[in-house]
Amino acid sequence: MGQISVERDSGGIAGLCVITPTVHGDRRGYFTETYNLRDMQEAGIDTVFVQDNQSSSTKGVLRGLHYQINYPQAKLVRVIRGKVFDVVVDIRKGSATFGKYYGIELSEENHKQLFIPRGFAHGFIVLSDFAEFCYKCDDFYHPNDEGGIIWNDPDINIAWPSVDVPLNFSDKDKVLPRLKEAVLP
């Protein structure tokens, strides 16, 4: 593996990987490979991605926690502008870490990426004035297959960082169920 370093089983949760690419910088700026199939395969990540998505959000936007029920997706997520606190929750039935979450700051400065295997709910909060968030998915989006968990479920108890603006949610994210009431994959 020449261009990435991989931290496996991040947060003690099997399958989660924090990926840090090599960044080559000089007075002009920087260059980095954001994805290389060969490097990923050498790191033991054999996922084939079929769709790239990008979102733009302002400070205080909290998206999630989302997942697909019948067509779960593995994802590779990163931030290209700004800074977010990214969160995943293990919703794999029978997993030793079921209901446990992992959070990490992703930013344009740290270039970190998070590989999220199938079976996780995902969300993030924008910490900077503006953020652009990119993610690769290994299955196509199925709009009638959405699942979700409320961001402040007390059973999960995510330590979301505070922001100095009101939190901003979509209407559907305001009414998501708790994990113990959610329809899971």
N, C-alpha and C positions, 0 to 999 in steps of 0.2 A: 504494500500500500504506500504509494509515494505521495499522494496529494491529500489524504485525510487522516485524522486520528479519530478513533471511535471509543467512546466510553459506554460499555455494555451494561445492561440491566440497571439502568439509571434509577436512582431512588430505591433500589432493591426490588424493582419490578421487572420480571423476566420479559425480555423482548424489546424493551425500550432502549434506544441508543441515542446518545448525544454525539453528533458528528461535527468535527471542527475541520474545515478545509484549510489547506495551506494557502496563505495569502502572500503574494509577491508584490511588495510596494516599493515605490521610490518617489522622487520629488513630483512626478507627474500624476501619481495616484496609485492604484493597485490593480492586480489581476488575480482572479481565483477561479478554479473550476467549481461550479456549484453542484454539478452532478457528473459522475463518471461511472458507467455501468461496471466496468472492470474493477475499479476500486471498491465499489459497493459489494460485488460478488466476493472479492477477496476478504472483505470484512464479514462475510456470512449473511449478507442481506441480498436475497435473490428475488426481490420483488420487482415485477415488471409494471411500470407505471403507464397508464393509458390516458390520463387527463391532467392538465395543469390548470390551477385556479389562482386568482389574485383578488384580494380585497383591499379597499382603502377605508380607513376609519380615523376619526378624530379622538383626542384624549378623552378618556372616560368611557368609551364604547366598550361594552363587555358582550362578547359573542359566545354563545354556548350555554351549556355543554351539549354538543350535538354528536349524533352517530346515525348510521343507517342500520335498520333492523334486519332485513332479509338479505341485504347485499352489503355486508360490512366492508369497509375500506381501510387498507393500510395507507399511511400518509407520510410524506417527507415534507416538513414545514420549515419556513425560514422567514426572516424579515429583511426587506431590501431598503426600507426607509423607516427611520424612527425606532421605537422600542416598545415591546409588549412583554407581559408576563403570560406565558403559555402554560396551559394546564391540561393534563390528561388524567382520566379516571379509569382504572381497570374494571371493566364490566363483564369480564369473561367468567361465565358460570363455572364453578368448580376451581377457580384459580385461588392459590394460596394468598394472593394479594387483592382479592375481590373487594372493591369499594375503596381501595387505597388510591391516593392521588400523587402525582409528581408535577412540580412546577419548576419552570426555568425561564430566565430572562433571555429573550432572543432580540437581537438588535443589529442594525447595520454596522455597528462598530465591532461586535464580537463575532459576527459571521456564523455563529453556531446554528446548527440545524437539529431538528428532533425527528428521529424515525419512530413512527407510531404504528405498531402492528395492528392487525384487525382485532376487534374486541375492546376498544377503548372509546370513551366519550371524550370530546375535545372542545376546548374553548380558550379564549384569551381576553385580556384587558389591555387597552392601549395606555401606555405610560407617558408617551411623548405627545407633543401637540398634534402630530399626524403620524400615521404608520401605514406602510404598504406591506401586506402579508401575502406570501406565496406558498402554495402547497401542491405537491404532486399526489395523485391518487391512483391506486391500483385497480379501481373499478369505476365505472361511470356513475354519475349522480342519478339517483332515482327519486324524483320529487315526492312520490307517494309513499316513500319508505323511511321518512325521517323519524328519528327518535331523539329524546333529549332528557336531560336532568337539570333541575333548577340549580342555578349557580351557587346559591347559599344553603344547600342541603346540610342541615346540622349533623347528619350522620357521617358525611364526608369531611366537613369542617375545613374547607380550603382556606388557607391563610392568604387571601387576595391582598396585594399591596394597596394602600390607599392612594387616591389621586385627589388633587385639589379642585376638582370639578364634580358636579353630580354625575352619577353613573347613568349610562345611556344604553337602553336595551331595545330590541325589537319587541313588538307586541307578543309574538309567540314565545320569546324567551322569558317573558315576565310570568308566564303561566305554566311552565314546564313542571312535571311531577318530581317528587323526590325519588331517589334511587330505589327505595323499597316499593314504590308504586309504579315504576317505569316498566314499559314493555322492552325487554332486552333481546339482543340477537340470539 
